[in-house]
Amino acid sequence: MTDTIVNYEDIEKTPAAELLELSHEQLDALIKRAERAAYRADTVVHWLRGIKVEKTFREAGNRNHGGAQ
């Protein structure tokens, strides 16, 4: 295992040559972290889209009922 340390936040700016120095275990850990981040981001996107739809329905309801709720 190599002593090379790559911060997850810096991966996009890290040259491929440095990433190739990482062990399989280090790469697996970074991949797992990225997968968790992607899953969480996907969940947040769906939640926000649902909130936006709900907001649209509520605003349409206010217009249809004279603004009273």
C-alpha positions as CSV (number, residue, x, y, z in Angstrom):
1,M,0.0,0.0,0.0
2,T,1.3,3.4,-0.9
3,D,1.6,6.4,1.4
4,T,0.0,8.7,-1.3
5,I,-2.9,10.6,0.2
6,V,-5.5,12.2,-2.0
7,N,-8.2,14.3,-0.4
8,Y,-11.7,13.4,-1.8
9,E,-12.4,17.1,-2.3
10,D,-9.3,17.4,-4.5
11,I,-9.9,14.4,-6.8
12,E,-11.1,16.5,-9.8
13,K,-7.8,18.5,-9.7
14,T,-5.6,15.5,-9.0
15,P,-3.5,14.3,-12.0
16,A,-4.3,10.8,-13.1
17,A,-0.6,9.8,-12.5
18,E,-1.2,10.5,-8.8
19,L,-4.4,8.5,-8.7
20,L,-2.6,5.6,-10.4
21,E,-0.2,5.5,-7.4
22,L,-3.1,4.7,-5.0
23,S,-3.7,1.2,-3.9
24,H,-6.8,-0.7,-4.9
25,E,-8.0,-0.4,-1.4
26,Q,-7.6,3.4,-1.5
27,L,-9.3,3.6,-4.8
28,D,-12.2,1.4,-3.5
29,A,-12.6,3.8,-0.5
30,L,-12.7,6.8,-2.8
31,I,-15.2,5.1,-5.1
32,K,-17.4,4.2,-2.2
33,R,-17.3,7.7,-0.9
34,A,-18.2,9.0,-4.3
35,E,-21.1,6.5,-4.6
36,R,-22.5,7.7,-1.3
37,A,-22.2,11.3,-2.3
38,A,-23.9,10.6,-5.6
39,Y,-26.7,8.7,-3.9
40,R,-27.2,11.6,-1.4
41,A,-27.2,14.2,-4.2
42,D,-29.7,12.2,-6.2
43,T,-32.0,12.0,-3.1
44,V,-31.7,15.8,-2.6
45,V,-32.5,16.5,-6.3
46,H,-35.7,14.4,-6.1
47,W,-36.7,16.0,-2.8
48,L,-36.2,19.5,-4.2
49,R,-38.1,18.6,-7.4
50,G,-41.0,17.4,-5.3
51,I,-40.9,20.6,-3.2
52,K,-41.0,22.6,-6.4
53,V,-44.0,20.7,-7.7
54,E,-45.8,21.2,-4.4
55,K,-45.0,24.9,-4.4
56,T,-46.5,25.1,-7.9
57,F,-49.7,23.4,-6.8
58,R,-50.0,25.6,-3.8
59,E,-49.5,28.8,-5.8
60,A,-52.0,27.6,-8.4
61,G,-54.4,26.8,-5.6
62,N,-54.0,30.3,-4.2
63,R,-54.8,31.8,-7.5
64,N,-57.9,29.6,-8.0
65,H,-59.2,30.4,-4.5
66,G,-58.6,34.1,-4.4
67,G,-55.4,33.7,-2.3
68,A,-57.2,32.4,0.8
69,Q,-56.0,29.2,2.4
